[in-house]
Amino acid sequence: NSDADNDDIEFPADNIGRVWFSWEYQSSDERLTVDSIKIRNLPNRPGGGVRNPTVKVCVFPFERQTNQTVVRKKSNNPRYDESFHFQISQNEFKRSWLRLSIFDNEGRRQYPIGHVSCSLEDLDISGRKTLSKDVEQGLETSYQLGAITFALQYIPSDRITVTILSAKDLPSHEKTSHQLSKEHIETTANIVIEVMCRSSHSFKADRNIGQVIIGGKDVVRGQPLQHWQEIVNSPQQSVQKTYSLSPP
């Protein structure tokens, strides 16, 4: 972490932040610990002003839990003295990914800044290690969590219809409708579609494999927002798109 304290670091012109974090995997306990998270060089908000960043830490696809740091107010170079623990078997460890997603908090809303991620199989588990990675913009994932195709339809009576067409190449046609007030349709309204893996044991909870969030301009950006706006601007028309699943 000494590099994170070096004021002479020169960042590329297109850099939107660099993250340092430490990890240690204890094979005997099958426990992964992630801690000492530090970030440098986060950009100011588009309209000016310093960020209020927080970091969500998750291991997927086998770990359902997502941990979140405290919010560091008014800092583009935050530090988090927190430790997060994940129970992962040695077999699952080799097929899992670690992801740190950075969000900017403004009131009750969170806006994504970017993320860093790595395959746990590539990590050196011979002891406690530290890694630094540049932040990637957006929260789209290229990991093999699967994909889901669904269609949205906006009914002028303030109803959104979601038709699930396929998930991870398994054919399905599940349709559901949601009543939403007119005033929230274009701004704060949102729908979260989660893909679950049902447990074969009654005593074990179902596992969330991944999710897609779509909604108004105060909730999402990019394709999910464009998809939402298309159906709002074209009532009664069903609009179909495919999404890669994001970690829960």
Buried (B, 14 or more C-beta within 10 A) or exposed (E): EEEBEEEEEEEEEEBBBBBBBBBBBEEEEBEBBBBBBBBBBBBEBEEEEBBBBBBBBBBBBBBBBBBBBEBBEEBBBBBBEBEBBBEBEEEBBEEBBBBBBBBBBEEEEBBBBBBBBBEBEEBEBEEEEBBBBBBBEEBEBEBEBBBBBBBBBBEEEBEBBBBBBBBBEEEEEEEEEEEBEEEBBBEBBBBEBBBBEEEEEEEEEEBBBBBBBBBBEBBBEEBBBEBBBBBBEEEEEEBEBEBBBBBB
